[in-house]
Amino acid sequence: MAVKDLIGPGFVGSDTIEYILTRGMTSFDPQTVKAAIFQSNVLIGESLEEEHFLKGVAVTGFTLLMVNATDGSAVTSGTVTGKITKDGGTQGNVAGSFTHEGNGQWSVNFTATEMDADVIALTFLHTSGVPVYKILRTK
């Protein structure tokens, strides 16, 4: 009998549980196994993609990918703007300017004041790009 979906628990520390998720598995293949991290019943992210941020500490070189809304190509010129909401408050503008690093990858720096929240919601916009949304949780 083939296993289609499997969630297997494992423990990491006293307040974090790591689960292994598989989807559509017909036989065991390590490439179909994804690790995810949960904390207090909240999905934090895939363990290989999880980012750690410290509350009130500036971030240098935060990157995002901007793609063209019409054809999916990389957005390599123009102006990217950012919006920030801290702990569900009023949306404001990201203070830093965006730099195109190459192939549609853009970077921006966040100030310590911008990072001084438990949950930081970010929106990145470009006139020809698909909006990018990110949620950062700090410790």
N, C-alpha and C positions, 0 to 999 in steps of 0.2 A: 504494500500500500504506500503510495507516494504522499509525502507531507507537502501541503500547499502553502500554509502559513504557519510560522513557528515564532514564538516569543519565549526566550529563555532567560531567566533572571540570574544575575551575579551581583556581588556586593563590592563596592568601592568606598571605603571609609565608613563613617558612622551615619551620615545623612544623605548619601548618594547611592543609588542603585543603578547598575549598568545592565542593560538588556541587549540581547542579540535578536535582531529582527530579520526574518527572511520572507520573501514574497514569491509565490509561484514556483517553489522549489520542488522538483520532481526527483532529484537525487542530490546527495550532499556535494556541493561545490563551494569551496571557500570564497569564491568571487561573488557569490550571491548573498553572503552573510554581511550584514551591516551592524555595527555597534552604535548604540545611541545612549545618551546619558540623561537620566531623569533625576530630579531633585525635588523632594516634597511634592510629588505628583505633577511636576511641571517639566515639560520637555525642554531641555536646554539646547540640545543639538546633537548632531552626529559627532562621535568622539574624535574623528579625524578632522572635522571642520570646526570644532568648538574653539571659540576665542575667549580669552580671559581678559577682563578689564578691571582696573582698580578704581574705586570711587574717588573722585577728586584729583585724579592724576592725569595730566595731559597725555594725549596720544599723538604720536608722530607717524605720518605716512599711512593712515587708514586708506585702504584701497577698495575700489568698486569697479564693476564692468558696466559700461554704458553702450547699449546697442541701438541702432536706428530702428524707429518704430515702423518704417515702411518696408525695409528689406532685410532687417536683421544684421546688417553689416556693423562693424565697429564704428563708434562715434569717436573721431580723432581730432576734431577741431571745434571751435565755438566755445561757449561758456556753460559750465555745469554750475548749478546753484544748489544749495542745501538748506533744508528746513529741519528744525530740531524741536522736540517736545520732551520735557523732563518730567517724569512722574505724573503724566497725564495733564500737565499744565498747558499754558498758552503756547501755541507754536511760534517760534521765532526763526531768525536766520542763522545759519552756521557762520561763525566769524571768519574762518580760514578761507583762502582761495584754493581753487582746484587746479591741479597740474596734470596734464596728459602725460602718462609714462610710456605709452606705446600700445598699439593694437587694441584700443578702446579701454584700456585700464587707466583709471584716474585716481589720484591720491589727494588727500586733504589732511590737515592737522586739526585736532580738537584741543581746545584749551582746558585747563583744570576746572574752570567754572562750568564749561559745557559737560564735563564728565562727572559733575557733582550731583548725581541722582542715582536712585536704585535702578530705574528703567528709563532708557533713553531711546526714543523713537526718532528715526531719521528718514527723510525723504530727499532723494537726489533727482534733480530735474534738468533737462536739456530740451531746447525747442524742437529738435528732431528725434530725441531719444525716448525709449520706454522708461517711465519712472522706476526708480529703484528704491525699495523700502527695506530698512534694516532695523532690528530691535537689539539693543545692547543691554545686557544686565551686568551690573557691577557688583563687586564684593567689597 
